[in-house]
Amino acid sequence: MPQVVVVERTPVAVAPVLEPEKPELDLIGVVHGPLVRMAVFLDQTNHSLVRLRIGQSFRGWTVQGLDTREATLEKAQQQVKLELPARSATTTATAMSPADSAAWLDQ
């Protein structure tokens, strides 16, 4: 008579698929000038302004690059591009004097 072998299967735990982490920042401006290049963000957690130059970090996210309408951030081998909101027909730009700009950037 043939011998029957019973094999128990061990359940295999499947790791949940994690969504990629995203910075809790909204890009609201990019400053390009002869002396400074920086991105201006709104912190989603407390609605404060965050100003970062290339190479500076906020909560582990480091600014790697800036373009006229976007900032590239990196954290733990993950890159994210944040873009400025689309321009509307009613949006107008207000020019600042160099002294006003310097004072605002130093805040």
C-alpha beads as a LAMMPS data file, in Angstrom:
LAMMPS data file: protein, C-alpha beads

107 atoms
106 bonds

1 atom types
1 bond types

-500.0 500.0 xlo xhi
-500.0 500.0 ylo yhi
-500.0 500.0 zlo zhi

Masses

1 110.0

Atoms # bond

1 1 1 0.000 0.000 0.000
2 1 1 1.406 3.450 -0.901
3 1 1 2.491 5.639 1.941
4 1 1 0.765 9.022 2.294
5 1 1 2.855 11.967 3.482
6 1 1 1.086 15.027 4.851
7 1 1 2.967 18.307 4.501
8 1 1 1.818 21.280 6.521
9 1 1 2.059 24.610 4.848
10 1 1 3.448 27.450 6.870
11 1 1 1.727 30.756 6.130
12 1 1 4.080 33.260 4.555
13 1 1 3.763 36.821 5.755
14 1 1 3.456 39.253 2.880
15 1 1 4.837 42.696 3.534
16 1 1 2.253 45.400 2.899
17 1 1 2.909 47.588 -0.104
18 1 1 3.944 50.950 1.258
19 1 1 3.158 54.150 -0.538
20 1 1 6.273 56.166 -1.318
21 1 1 6.914 58.816 1.303
22 1 1 6.158 62.357 0.221
23 1 1 7.457 65.572 1.743
24 1 1 4.861 67.506 3.717
25 1 1 5.698 70.625 1.718
26 1 1 3.965 72.638 -0.986
27 1 1 6.216 74.576 -3.354
28 1 1 5.050 78.188 -3.454
29 1 1 8.043 79.923 -5.038
30 1 1 11.458 79.570 -6.630
31 1 1 13.984 82.392 -6.290
32 1 1 16.639 82.737 -8.998
33 1 1 19.039 85.619 -8.611
34 1 1 22.697 86.454 -9.023
35 1 1 23.392 85.835 -5.326
36 1 1 20.756 83.327 -4.305
37 1 1 18.847 80.330 -5.645
38 1 1 16.273 78.884 -3.293
39 1 1 12.865 77.309 -3.063
40 1 1 10.104 78.601 -0.822
41 1 1 7.728 76.004 0.597
42 1 1 4.655 75.962 2.797
43 1 1 4.938 73.378 5.581
44 1 1 1.661 71.416 5.450
45 1 1 1.845 70.528 9.151
46 1 1 1.876 74.052 10.602
47 1 1 1.502 76.372 7.577
48 1 1 4.874 78.068 8.145
49 1 1 7.235 79.178 5.383
50 1 1 10.350 77.117 4.743
51 1 1 13.185 78.542 2.616
52 1 1 15.796 76.082 1.352
53 1 1 18.818 76.409 -0.901
54 1 1 20.295 73.525 -2.900
55 1 1 21.888 71.096 -0.456
56 1 1 19.768 72.162 2.518
57 1 1 17.386 69.717 4.185
58 1 1 14.031 69.750 5.962
59 1 1 12.786 66.646 7.803
60 1 1 15.245 64.489 5.877
61 1 1 14.336 65.862 2.430
62 1 1 17.287 67.570 0.699
63 1 1 16.916 70.033 -2.169
64 1 1 18.878 68.531 -5.063
65 1 1 17.882 70.876 -7.871
66 1 1 15.847 73.923 -8.798
67 1 1 14.227 74.927 -12.046
68 1 1 12.088 77.930 -12.848
69 1 1 8.875 76.215 -11.692
70 1 1 9.973 73.131 -9.747
71 1 1 12.203 71.812 -6.987
72 1 1 13.694 68.324 -6.811
73 1 1 13.968 66.828 -3.327
74 1 1 15.619 63.577 -2.273
75 1 1 15.368 61.360 0.788
76 1 1 16.792 57.833 1.168
77 1 1 17.285 57.217 -2.567
78 1 1 13.784 58.533 -3.363
79 1 1 13.392 61.618 -5.544
80 1 1 10.320 63.824 -5.723
81 1 1 9.676 66.813 -7.976
82 1 1 7.405 69.485 -6.567
83 1 1 5.944 71.933 -9.066
84 1 1 4.476 75.373 -8.608
85 1 1 0.699 75.531 -8.972
86 1 1 -0.547 76.403 -12.447
87 1 1 -0.743 80.097 -13.162
88 1 1 -4.183 81.616 -13.419
89 1 1 -5.229 84.544 -15.580
90 1 1 -5.845 86.637 -12.461
91 1 1 -2.390 86.082 -10.946
92 1 1 -0.146 89.119 -11.106
93 1 1 3.441 89.505 -10.019
94 1 1 4.572 92.214 -7.642
95 1 1 8.128 93.438 -8.035
96 1 1 10.263 93.931 -4.923
97 1 1 13.234 96.228 -4.663
98 1 1 16.589 94.464 -4.144
99 1 1 16.668 95.753 -0.538
100 1 1 13.166 94.413 0.177
101 1 1 14.067 91.081 -1.424
102 1 1 17.240 90.782 0.659
103 1 1 15.339 91.574 3.869
104 1 1 12.645 89.005 3.056
105 1 1 15.218 86.307 2.256
106 1 1 17.077 86.931 5.520
107 1 1 13.978 86.291 7.643

Bonds

1 1 1 2
2 1 2 3
3 1 3 4
4 1 4 5
5 1 5 6
6 1 6 7
7 1 7 8
8 1 8 9
9 1 9 10
10 1 10 11
11 1 11 12
12 1 12 13
13 1 13 14
14 1 14 15
15 1 15 16
16 1 16 17
17 1 17 18
18 1 18 19
19 1 19 20
20 1 20 21
21 1 21 22
22 1 22 23
23 1 23 24
24 1 24 25
25 1 25 26
26 1 26 27
27 1 27 28
28 1 28 29
29 1 29 30
30 1 30 31
31 1 31 32
32 1 32 33
33 1 33 34
34 1 34 35
35 1 35 36
36 1 36 37
37 1 37 38
38 1 38 39
39 1 39 40
40 1 40 41
41 1 41 42
42 1 42 43
43 1 43 44
44 1 44 45
45 1 45 46
46 1 46 47
47 1 47 48
48 1 48 49
49 1 49 50
50 1 50 51
51 1 51 52
52 1 52 53
53 1 53 54
54 1 54 55
55 1 55 56
56 1 56 57
57 1 57 58
58 1 58 59
59 1 59 60
60 1 60 61
61 1 61 62
62 1 62 63
63 1 63 64
64 1 64 65
65 1 65 66
66 1 66 67
67 1 67 68
68 1 68 69
69 1 69 70
70 1 70 71
71 1 71 72
72 1 72 73
73 1 73 74
74 1 74 75
75 1 75 76
76 1 76 77
77 1 77 78
78 1 78 79
79 1 79 80
80 1 80 81
81 1 81 82
82 1 82 83
83 1 83 84
84 1 84 85
85 1 85 86
86 1 86 87
87 1 87 88
88 1 88 89
89 1 89 90
90 1 90 91
91 1 91 92
92 1 92 93
93 1 93 94
94 1 94 95
95 1 95 96
96 1 96 97
97 1 97 98
98 1 98 99
99 1 99 100
100 1 100 101
101 1 101 102
102 1 102 103
103 1 103 104
104 1 104 105
105 1 105 106
106 1 106 107
